[in-house]
């Protein structure tokens, strides 16, 4: 019976004691937070070299893939130039534009490259046929199917020929 009578007073006293502990030992909470932060920094320092090595390996693989694409496009440029004829230069610019904008559409090519709509549509279809961008999707732009870095390497390889 004494628990029911003193329940409210007991709870109030515990709250007051809790507040007093926080006010009195605020520095302990601060030190605990700083210690946790220090531990997290230490863990990050331990794991960082592995992440750096993986990042550098990915960058090296991308550079090698880009160089291979560059060489392949430079070798294929004469045949592609003969196949496309006067549309060869707009094709290179379309590759660069698709890589920069990460999408492709005939209207965008027409406006940004200042070419006729039928030429822009033919270039967009050619990029789609070669598997670089997705198929038509109504009025939506076509999505890239390859990495933008590869499109840039293709454009550099074709320009170098």
C-alpha positions, 0 to 999 in steps of 0.5 A: 500500500505504501508503494501506491501512495509514494508512486508519484513522489518517487517518480518525481524524485527520480526525475529530479535526481536524473536531471541533477546527474545530467547537470552535474556530470555533463562533462562525462556525457561530452567525454563519452561522445568525444571518445565515441567520435575518436573510436569512429575516426580510428576505425575509418583510418584503419579501413581507409587504405583498403578503400583507397586501394580499391578506388585506385584499382577501379580508376585504373580499370576504367582508364584501361577500358577507356584506352582500349575503346579509344584504340578500337574507335581509332582503328574503326574510324575509316570504315565508319567515316565511309559508312556515315559520309557527311554525317560523320562529324555530327555523329562524333558531336552526338556521342559527346553530347549524349555523354555530357547530358547522359541522355539522347533525343533527336530533338536535343540533337537537332537543337544543340547541334543545329542540324535538321530533325531527320538527320538528328533522328537518324543519328539517334537511331544509329546510336541506338542501333549500335547499342549506345543508347536505349530505344525510342520511348515516346517523347522521353529522351533515350537512356544511355546503355554504356558509361559516359566515359566510354562515349567520350573515349569513342569520340576521342578515338574517332576524332584522332583518326 
